[in-house]
């Protein structure tokens, strides 16, 4: 139920929805029951769900003030988030995955924090984890030893990336972003990045923002170990996403102005992409021959990432894996790594 046009909206939370009928009610409930002023809107973007999720979105929109339901053909998480961004009215943008939750009282904490530390365009919060394999357990805070609350400013792009990534998970559900700032940058999610769509968004937006503010409370309860989640399913799709991100940055850097990215900044992007690639490459060393071969064909197209990143350096087992992949090729390298692993 969309709020009256005259009602000022401070927060727009964008929730992409795809086949999450078992989790969606808890997600929406965690937003709707936030105490305080009705200064928020919850935009549910049904991305062509084939279960009851789409109907549930309509029900929540009909019965819950502030909840809006949008429907689109299936296009993936990035495309669904862009649809939500196009519809948002709030001063601030928040993202929430439909199998996750908002902690009780989160919006009260956020209102107070924004009022106490104004003048920033991008705020980064902590998060809690809820084990989907043990649903009766309480959410716990993961150790974030490098998370330092308060302001952070650095003119060096690589330092900003390092600060954001060492403070915890790169996912956008940790962020509160000023909508006018986001619109001024033109940054959106790349729809063809069908896995880990957050990190190209982060890397692009960090190019425009030299000042961050780290909030000392959780913005999200992140559900881990959920069967069927994008993170835990369809390993070849991970490499499709990496290749799409690589293509997007190549296209950007090929422009006459390189999208404003200098040589050192471009090198930092490739380094971070390699750090995303290597854990997925190692995860592809599985017993299942069909999965292994499907991944190998895609890994072969990522060869320019083999000599980049730190994930495959330092530890002996990682160095060995890099050597096997480089000298033997992806198919033989994954086969050998799988047999050594098991």
N, C-alpha and C positions, 0 to 999 in steps of 0.2 A: 504494500500500500504506500504509494509515493507520498511523501509529505507535501503539504501545501507549498506552492511556489514562493510564497512570502516567508516561509520558515527558513531562517539561516541555517545552512548545513556546514558544520565545522569539519566533520570527518566523513569521508567516503571510503567504505571498506569494500574491496572487490573480491568476490568469491567465485572462482571458476568451478563449475560443477560437472562432473562426468562419472556416472555409474557409482554413486556413493550413497545409495539409499540407506545403508546401515549406519552411516555416520553423519548425514546431513542435518538431522534434527538436533543433535548435540551441538553441532557447529553453530547453527542459527540461534539456538537457545542461548549460547554463550554470549552472543552479540545483543540479542533483544533484551536480556536481563541485566545488562550493564546499568548500574545506578547513575543518576544524574540527569542532566538536561537532555531532551530529545534533539540533540544537535548532530545526529549521525544519520547516514543512509547505508543500507546493506544491499549491495548490488549482486544478486545471484545470476551468474551467466551460465545457463545450461548449454553445454557444448555438445548437443546432439546425443544426450544420454539415451540408452536403450533399456534401462530399468525404470523404476518409478521416480527417479530423481527429478525429472522435468515436471511431473505433476506435483511433486512435493514443493518445488520452487513456487509454482502457481499458488498452492495452498498457503504457503507462508506469506506471499505477497498480498493475498486477499485478507488475511487475518492479522497480520503484524504490521502496525504502523512503522514506516521507515524502511520496510523491506521491498525491494524491487526485483522482479523476475524478467530476465531477458533470455531469449532462445535463439540459437544459431546452429547452423550445420557444423558437424564436428570438424574442428580445425586445429585442435591441440591447445595446450595450456597457454602458450604465448598469445595466440590469436584471441582466446577467450578473455585474457587480461586486457588486451587492447580494446576489445568491445566494451568492457567495463570502464576503462579510462575514458572512452569517448562519451559515455553516458554520465560520468561523475559530475557532481555539482559542488562538492565540498572544498573547503580551503586546503584540507590535508588529505593525502591519499595513503591508505593502508591496504595491505594485501593479506588475505587469509585463505589457506587451502581448505577445501570443503571436508577434509577428514581431520582437520585440526580444530583448536579451540582458542578462544580468548580467556585468559585468566580472569577470575572474578575481580572486579574493581579496576581492571586495566585502564579503562577510559578515564576514570577519576584520576589515576596516577598520571596519565598522559596530559590531561588538561592542566593539572598543576605544574607539570614539568615544562610544558610549552610556555606557560605564563611566567615561570621562574627564570627560564633561560631563552628569551625571545631572540629573534634575529638570525636564526639558522634556517636553511632550506631542507636539511636532511638530518634526521635523527635516527639513531641506531640503538635498538634495545637488546636486552638479554632474552633468553627463551628457556622454557622448560621442556622436558621430554616425557612422553607417556608411552609406555611399552604396550603396543597393541596385542602382543602375545601374552601379556599379563594385565588384562584390562582393569582388574580390581586394585591394582597398585596405585599409589599416589604419584603425580608428576614429580620429577626430580630435576634439579638444575645441573646440567653438565659442567664439568670443570672448564672454566675459561680464564686461565692464568694471565693471558695477555689483554684481557678486557679492562680498560681503565676508564671509569666514568668521567664525564665532563667534556669540555671542548677539545677539538683537535684541528689544527690548521697546519698545512704544509703545501708549499708551492710545487713540490716535486711529486709528479704523478705516481712514480713507483712507490714512494713512501706512503701515499694515500691508499694505494691498493694493498700494500703490506699491512697497514693499520686496520683496514676493514676486514681483511681475510684472517688475520691472526686473532681478531676479536671474537671469532666464532663462525658459525655457519654463514655461507654466502647468500642464503635464500632471502628473497625480498619480503617475506613475512616478518622479518626483523626490522623493517624500515617504516618510518613515517616521513613522507616527502611532501613538500609544499606543491600544490597542483600547478600554480602559476609558474613556478620555477621549472617543473617538469615539462610543461607545455612550451616554455621559452627555449628549451634545449632541443626540442623535436625528438627526443629519445623515446623509442617505443620498443616493445619486445619484438624480436624477429620471429615471425610465424613458422618459418621453415626449421628453426632450431627446436626440434621435437623432444629433446631431452636436455636437462640442465640449462634451461632458457634464462635462468637468473644471471649467470656470470657474464654473458655478453652485455646484458642490460646494466649490470654493475660497472663493467669496464668502460662502457660508453658514458654513463652518467658521472662517474668519477672524473672524467676529463673536464667536466663543466663545473665541478664543485670542489673547492679547495678547503672548505670548512665543514666539519662534521661535528655532531654532538652525540655523545654516548650516554644513554639513559640507564640508570642503575636499577632497573626493574624489568620483568619479562613482558614482552608484547604478545607472545604466542605460546601455546602449549602444542608442541610438535609431536605428532603421533609417529613413532618409529616402529619398524618391523611389521608394517601392515602388508599382508599378502595381497598381491595384485597392484600395489602402488607403482607409480612410474619409476621410482627409484629402484624397486626390487624386481622389475619384470622386463622381458624383451631386451636382452643384452645387445643384440645387433642394433637396436634403435638408438642406443647410447652413441654409437659411432656415426650413425646418420646425423644425429644432433651435432656432434663435434665437427663433422665435415661441413654442415650447413653454417655453423658459426665461423669456421675457417674461411669459407667462401664469402661470407658477409664482410669480414674484416679485410680480406683481400680486395674486394670491390671498393670498400671505403678507402683503403690506403692507396689504391690505384688512381684516385681522383687527383687532379692537379694540386689541390691543397691538402691531400691526404686526410681529409676530414678534420684538419687542425692538429693531427697527431704528428709529433716530431719523430725522428729516427729512434731515439731512446724510448719514447713512449710506445712505439710500434713493437720494439723488441720486448718490452714488458708485457704487452698483450700476448705475444707468441709464447713467452715463458709461462704465463698463467694458463694458456690453453694447453700447453704440453703437460702441465701439472694436473690438469683435468684428464688428459688422455691416458697417462701412464697407469693409474689405478684401474681404469676400465680395460686397458690392454691386458693387464695381468689377470684381471677377473675372467677374461675370455679363455684362459687356460683351463678348460673344463673337460670332463670325460666325454660329454655328449659330442659326437663327431659332427653332427649337422650344425649345432650352434657354433662350435669351434671354427668350422669352415666358413660359415656365414660371416662371422666376426673377422676372420683372417682376410677375406676379400676386401672388407672395409678398412681394416688396419693398414693394408698395403697402400691405400690411397692417402694415408696420413704420414707417409715416410718422411716428409719434411719436418715432422715434429720429433723424430727419433733422437736428434742431437740437441734437443732443447729441454728445459725444465730441470727441476731438482729431485722430482719424485723417484727417478730411476738412477740416482747417484748416491754415493756414500755407502749405504749398506751393501754388503757383498751379494746378497740374494737379488737385490734390485739391479746391481751392475751386471750380474750374470744374465738376468732376464733381458736387459737391454742388448747385451751381446748376442744372445740367442735370436732375438727378433731381428737384429740388424744383419748378422752374418748368415743365418739360416733361412731368413724370410719368415713371414707371419705364419704360414701354414705349418712348416716344420718346427718353427720356434714354439708355437703354441702347443703342438703335439708333445714335444719334449718337456716343456714346462708343466703340462698337465700330468705327464707320467712321473716327473720328479715330485710334483706336489702330492700325488695320491699314492 
